[in-house]
């Protein structure tokens, strides 16, 4: 396969998940960084940037999860999962749920005009750790984090 063969890249049975997953991960982690900066500096513009990062991260988690499930179907014919692949699936679903949870928390606050609750910061930190662990396991599955 040629590295610039667009047809092969788009139609590969698992490549879409590997490509799409980076968007929600990066956007969510950046959103958390902006939210922490907004909390520390009190600047509303940073809170707005965090909000929109969370919104796009949550929205882009849908195709990322969908392509992960399709990769499972195409590559493994929906066989029973175990080991790292099962952990990756569970943590991936948990990551997507947490992304939506964090965004919905910010959405409700923006709509009501109340200040953001302080408990969001540990929730966001936990979500970043789960997202990072999910990505780490995904790296082993894709062959990026192979020892040696």
C-alpha positions as a printed Julia matrix, in Angstrom:
148×3 Matrix{Float64}:
   0.0     0.0    0.0
   1.28    3.43  -0.93
   1.33    5.94   1.98
  -0.59    8.54  -0.07
  -3.23    6.16  -1.45
  -6.38    7.99  -0.31
  -8.77    5.2   -1.36
  -6.88    2.58   0.67
  -6.72    4.88   3.7
 -10.43    5.71   3.66
 -11.6     2.16   2.99
  -9.23    0.38   5.41
 -11.24   -1.68   7.85
  -9.84   -0.05  11.0
  -8.01    3.12   9.97
 -10.9     5.5   10.54
 -10.96    4.88  14.3
  -7.22    5.37  14.6
  -7.48    8.71  12.79
 -10.73   10.03  14.31
  -9.93    9.25  17.93
  -7.32   12.01  18.17
  -9.89   14.8   17.8
 -11.99   14.19  20.92
  -8.9    13.32  22.98
  -6.99   16.48  22.09
 -10.03   18.74  22.29
 -11.08   17.4   25.68
  -7.6    17.63  27.21
  -7.22   21.16  25.82
 -10.65   22.02  27.21
  -9.61   20.88  30.66
  -6.42   22.93  30.43
  -8.4    26.02  29.43
 -10.93   25.41  32.21
  -8.17   25.16  34.8
  -6.61   28.36  33.44
 -10.0    30.08  33.54
 -10.44   28.97  37.14
  -6.98   30.25  38.11
  -7.11   33.56  36.23
 -10.84   34.31  36.37
 -10.89   35.15  32.66
 -14.28   34.47  31.08
 -12.81   34.11  27.59
 -10.82   31.04  28.73
 -13.99   29.52  30.17
 -15.69   30.07  26.8
 -12.81   28.4   24.98
 -13.05   25.45  27.39
 -16.82   25.2   26.82
 -16.46   25.01  23.03
 -13.61   22.51  23.3
 -15.83   20.32  25.47
 -18.72   20.68  23.03
 -16.7    19.63  19.98
 -14.91   16.89  21.94
 -18.22   15.39  23.04
 -19.7    15.63  19.53
 -16.62   14.1   17.91
 -16.61   11.24  20.42
 -19.67    9.81  18.66
 -17.92    8.95  15.37
 -14.84    7.86  17.33
 -16.87    5.35  19.35
 -18.84    4.29  16.27
 -15.7     3.59  14.24
 -14.22    1.68  17.19
 -17.29   -0.55  17.28
 -17.13   -0.97  13.49
 -13.45   -1.92  13.73
 -14.41   -4.57  16.3
 -17.08   -5.89  13.92
 -14.89   -5.84  10.8
 -11.64   -7.04  12.32
 -12.95   -9.56  14.86
 -16.42  -10.38  13.52
 -17.89   -9.29  16.89
 -16.12  -12.09  18.75
 -16.07  -11.88  22.53
 -13.5    -9.38  23.74
 -10.97  -10.02  26.49
  -7.78   -8.53  27.91
  -6.53   -5.17  26.68
  -9.18   -4.91  23.96
 -12.0    -5.33  26.48
 -10.39   -2.78  28.83
  -9.98   -0.38  25.89
 -13.66   -0.75  24.97
 -14.89   -0.18  28.53
 -12.55    2.76  29.14
 -13.39    4.24  25.72
 -17.1     4.17  26.47
 -16.42    5.62  29.91
 -14.29    8.38  28.35
 -17.06    9.32  25.93
 -19.64    9.38  28.74
 -17.37   11.57  30.86
 -16.82   13.96  27.94
 -20.58   14.35  27.59
 -20.99   14.69  31.35
 -18.4    17.49  31.58
 -19.89   19.31  28.6
 -23.43   19.0   29.98
 -22.28   20.39  33.32
 -20.8    23.43  31.56
 -23.86   23.72  29.3
 -26.29   23.83  32.23
 -24.19   26.49  33.96
 -23.91   28.62  30.82
 -27.69   28.44  30.33
 -28.52   29.3   33.93
 -25.88   31.99  34.42
 -24.68   30.48  37.71
 -20.98   30.08  38.48
 -19.3    26.78  37.68
 -19.14   24.39  40.65
 -15.71   23.66  42.09
 -16.3    19.88  41.98
 -15.98   19.97  38.19
 -12.19   20.27  38.41
 -11.6    16.85  40.05
 -14.17   15.32  37.68
 -12.28   16.77  34.71
  -8.95   15.54  36.13
 -10.38   12.03  36.54
 -11.75   12.16  33.01
  -8.33   13.17  31.62
  -6.71   10.23  33.43
  -9.28    7.8   32.0
  -8.91    9.3   28.52
  -5.12    8.99  28.77
  -5.33    5.37  29.95
  -7.74    4.57  27.12
  -5.35    6.09  24.59
  -2.42    4.26  26.12
  -4.19    0.91  25.76
  -5.21    1.87  22.22
  -1.56    2.45  21.45
  -0.78   -1.13  22.42
  -3.62   -2.38  20.24
  -2.45   -0.39  17.24
   1.16   -1.42  17.69
   2.47    2.01  18.6
   3.32    1.17  22.23
   4.84   -2.25  21.54
   7.83   -3.03  23.77
  11.22   -3.14  22.11
